[in-house]
Structures are given as structure tokens and as C-alpha cells.
Amino acid sequence: MAVRSAYLAAEGFEAPLAEELARRGASVEAWHGRLALSPDPPVPAAWALNTWTAPEAIPIASIGEAAKRLRALGRNWAAYAPAHYRRAALITARLPHVSAKPLAFPAAAPASPLGSFTLLEPWLLLASPACTSPFPNGEARFVEDREGPPSRAYLKLWEALALWRRWPHPGETCLDFGASPGGWTWALARLGARVIAVDKAPLEPAIAAMPGVTVLRQSAFAIAPERWRAENGVADWLVCDVVAYPKRILRLLRAWIAAGAARRIVCTLKFQGEGDHAVADEAAAIPGASVRHLWHNRHELTVTWQSPG
């Protein structure tokens, strides 16, 4: 089989990726671990942690030859090794070092191009110098804070912002919808932003008491974006991790975008079933929007959007 594209799913999320690829008309001829191999040209795939857009099958006679062939294609490489792990590690050892050091947020995702390779067989390399993720195998690792936030949910916000290479700055206004228990509010307040945390449930007291944090004990759906803009101006950021059906969240996003009430949006769409793929497609079709499954996402996609103005 000639492989013209390959899509790496997060662990346990092969099924939604396969469903999405089928919707896009990209056939999957085989799976290599979590890597879907397709004979079709690359298509947008939100459920792929990393898409290999220019894969090439390369017969090799030795580890040294494999490293030489990879260096001829590009400088930086990450191995995906669901099989032949030891042989892949020996090849990696002969390539320029790619740092796996966790990011200390706030920090942008690496900017240098990063290729990916795997061994389909001990003597057959599949390598793509062009990939969609700047992180090895799409795995965005951070220096974590295990004391301040109430859960690890803040990591998906960090990942979205690092990939976007944008984050709130001191003094900017952030609306945090679905804020309880306060992980995203904590992350935003640490950046020096002014945070309006919106949720019917309470925030953890220590987070509610952080400088710059205001708590509104109400539903995010009860805030009319037109009225908010008239009374408070345009929010610099709207972040939303509300647990609700994707269609309802999409209506919320569209309302805030139509009202011009937020300059940038980061929002999760919580998937309930196969039919939600259409909602993800609608979100991706919004001008200025991007939709992707982050390494720290569960059964959800993250939408980012920026006003063109």
C-alpha cells in the first residue's frame, strides 16, 4: 500500500478519528498502533493529535542507513514506535537531539518543523518530514502545578494557548464560562488577567480570592452578549468549559461572535455521540476558528477563534 497520509489518534480515541476520516472521504487501509494509514491525500482531521502530511515508505538495510535517510529529509524527528521500539530508539540516538523538556507556561509551542517516523517492519521506515503538530507525537507536556489548581483541567487551556502562541496579558479581561471549581480561572489569574468567573456552582475559596477574580453565580447561558458589550465593553478573552450539548455550546459561540462581544475565544465541545461530528464541522467553518483534539482533551474538541478586527 502506498501511504499518502497518516493520522495519529490519542490513546482510546481511534474510533472518533476513524469516523471523521470516513466523513472526509479518507480511507484507512491499516492501523499501525494508533496511527491510521491512508492511501488518500491528507484531509483536515480534528481528532488527530498529529497528521503526517508527506509520508514516505523507505526500505532500509541498517540503523545507520535509516538515520542517514532521515537526516537527508529533515533535521528534527520524533519516533512513534508501537512496534520495534528498540530499533526505533537506536535510530533516534543517531539523529539530532529533540528536547523533550516540558514547557514552563506561559510559553509558545516549539516553532521548528518536526518530522515523525515509525518502523512498519524492522526493514521498512515510514517517515514524514511535514506534520501538523509541533510536539512529538502531539504530546504537549508542561511543568505542572500540583498545588494551586483544583484539577488538571487547566492543562488543556495551557495547551490550546501554547499551540495558538497567544495568551492573556496583565490587565486583559477574561470571561470564564463554566468556571467551577476554578482551574481555568486560576490559570488566567496567574497571568495577571482580570477574570470574571461565571458558574452556578461555587469556585474553590482560594481561587475566588485570587487578585483580579470576580465571581458571578449564574449560568453562562443567561448572559446576553449584546447587553454585556453595551455595559462592559468587548471582553479580550472568552473561555468556556461548560458541560452542555455541543449544539448548545455552538449557539453560544455564534451569539458572542455575532455580537462582537469577545476578541478571542477558547471553548471545549463535549462530545455525546457520533452525530456531533456535524457540530464540529460547523464550528470549523466559522471564519477565524480552529478545531482540534488536544492531548489533554478527553472526549471533547477544543475550538479557538479570533476576531478579524
N, C-alpha and C positions, 0 to 999 in steps of 0.2 A: 504493500500500500504506500502510495506517495502521500506524505503528511504535509498539508499546506497551512495548517493552523493547529494550535493545541491550547487547551484551556484547563487551568489548574483550579480545582474546586477546593474550598475549605473542607476540613475533615467533617464528614457527616452531611455535606451539602451537595453531593454528586447529583441527587435527583432533581433539585430545582435548576441546577445548571443544565442538565440534560433536557429538561422541559423547555428552558429558554432557548437553547440551541436549536431544538426542533422547531420552535416558533419562528426562529430566524432563518430556517432553511439550511442549517449547517448540520450535516450528518456526522454521527460519531461512529467510526468504524471499529474502534477498540479503546479500551481504558488501560492505561499504564499506571497502576496505583490510582491516584486521584486526578491524573492527567488524561483529559479526553482528547483523543487523536482524531483529527478530521481531514478528509481529502479535499475539503472546500476552502475557499479563501476566508480569511478572518472576518468575523462579524462582531458587532458590539455585544458584549456579554457581561451584564452587571453582576451575575452570580460567580464570575471567575475572579479569584484572587489575583491571578496573573494570566494574561493571554500572550502566548508565543506567536508573534505575527509573521515571523520569517523562518520557520523551522527547516532544517536541512538534515537529512539522514547521511551519516558519514561512516563508511566502513573503516575500521582501524585494526592494525596488527599488533599494537602495543600501547602501553600507557603513555610512553613518550610521544608516540605519534599523535595520540588523542590530544595531549596538551599543545603540541605544535599546531595542529589543525585549528584548535580553539583560539590560540593566540593570533593566528592569521585572520580570524574572523572578527575579533574584538578584544578589548583589554580586560574587562571586568565580567566575571562569570559566577553564577550560583548554581550549585548542583541540586537537582531533585532526584533522590535515589531511593525509590521504593523497593528496588532490587539492585543486586550487585553493588551494595553500599561500600564495601572495602575498596573495590576497584575505582569507584567514583571518587572516594576520598584520596586515593593515590594520584588521580588525575588532578584534583583540586590543589593538592600540595605542590604541583609543578606550575601552577598558574599564579599571576599576581594576586597578592592578598586582598581580599574584600572584607572590610571591617564588619563584624557582626555586633559591634558595641551598641548597646541600647541607647536610644535618643533621650537626652535630658530636655523635656519640653519646657518652654517653647523653643522649637527648632523645626526647620523645614525638612522634609524628606530629602534624601540624597538626590543630587542633580545629575550625577554622572550616569550615562547609559549602563544598564546592567543586563547582560545576556543570561540565558538559562540553558542548562544541558542535562540530559539524562542518558542512561545506558539502557536501550531497549533489549539488547543482548550484550554479553561481555565484549563482543567484537563489533557492535553497532551503536554508534553515537547518534543521538538526536539533539541538535543544537540550534538555538535561535538567538542571534545577536540582538534582535529587537523584541522587546517585551513591554507590556503596559505598566508594570509595577516597578518602582524604584527600589523596593525592598526584596531581599532574597526570598523567593517563593511567596511573595506578597505578605510576608510576616513582619508586621510593624511592631517592633519591640521597644519599650520605653523603660526608663528608670522609674519604677513605680513608687508611689507614696502609700505606705501601708498603715498610716496613722490618721491622716486628715480626712479623706473621703469615706463615706459610709459603705461603699461597694466599689467594684472595679468597673462600673459603667462609665466612669469618666474617661476610660481609655479609648472608647470608640469616638468620643468627641476629640480627644487629642489626635487620634489617627486621622480623622476627617480633616482637621485643621492643618496637620503636618503635610498631608498629601496636597492640600489646597495651597499650602505655603502662605497662609493668611490666618491671623487670629486677632481677637480683640486687644486693643491697646488701652492703657490707663485713661480713664475718663469717658470711654465709649459706653453707650447704653446697650444693655443686652436684656432681652426678654427671654426668660427660660420657662417654656411651657411644659407642664408635667414634671415640675422640679423635684417633688418629694422622692426620696428622702434628702436629696441635695447634692448629689455627686457632680452634676454639671454646673450647678451654682457655685460649688466650691472651686471647680476648675476655672471658671470665668472670673470669680472674685480674686483668685490668686494672681491673675494677670493685671489686676488693678481696675477692672471694668466696674461700672455701676450696673448691678444686676437686679432686675425685678423678677422674683421667683414666683411663678403662678401655679398653684395647685390647691385642690380642695383638702388634700391631706397635709399635715404639718411637715416642715423641714426639721432635721435634727437641730436642737437648740444651738449647738456650737457653730453650725453653718449659718443659721438665721442671724446670728450675732456678728458675723464677719463684717468688716468695714465695707460700706458700699452696697450692702444687700438689703433690699426691701421685699417683704413677703406679702403677696395678695392671695388670700384664702378663697379662691373661686376657680371655676372651670375656665380653661383656656378658650373653650368654645363660646363662652359668654362675653368675650371681649370683642367688640366690633372694631375692625381695623380702621375704618374711616373715622370713627369717633376718637380712637386712640391717637391717630395722626393729628386730628384737629386740636386735641387737648394737650398732647405731649410732644408732638413733632415726630419725625421719622426715626425709628429705632435703628441704631447702627447694626445690630445683630438680632435675629430671632432664632433661637434654638428650641427644638421640640423633640421630646422623647415620650410623648403621650402614648399610653396604651389604648388604642382605638382601631377600628377597622380602617384599612388603607384608604378606602374611598372617602371616608370622613376626613382623614388627615389631608388627603389631596385637595378636598374642597377648602379646608382651612388654609393651605398654602396658596391656592389660587386667589382666595379672598385677600390675603395680605399682600400678595404681589400686585393684584389689580388695584388695590387702594394706594399703592406706593408707600406702604407704612413701614417697610423694613428694607435696608440696603443689602443685607446678606442673610441667608437662611441656611441652617443645618438642621436636618429633620430625619427621623427614622420612620420607615414604613414597616409596621409589624405584619408579617405575612400570616394569613389564616388558612390559605389553601391554594390550589393550582390556579384558580381563576384570578388571583391577584397579579399575575404577570401582566395583564392588560393595564392595571393601575400603574405598575412600574413603567410600562411603555409610555403612558400618558405623562407621567412625571418627567421622564427623559426628554419628551417632546417639547417641554416648556423652554422657550429661549433662555439661555443662560444657565440651564440646570444640568447637573451631572448626577447619575445614579450608580451606586456600586455597593457590592457586598464587601465590607471591611473585615479584616482578620479578627477584630474584636466584636463584630456583629454576631448575633445568634440567628434566629430565623427572621431576619429583617434586612432591609436595604437602607442605605443612608443617601439622602438627597442633599446636595449643596446647590445653592443658587445665588447669583449676584446680580444686582440691578445694573442695567447697561448704562445708567446715567452717572 
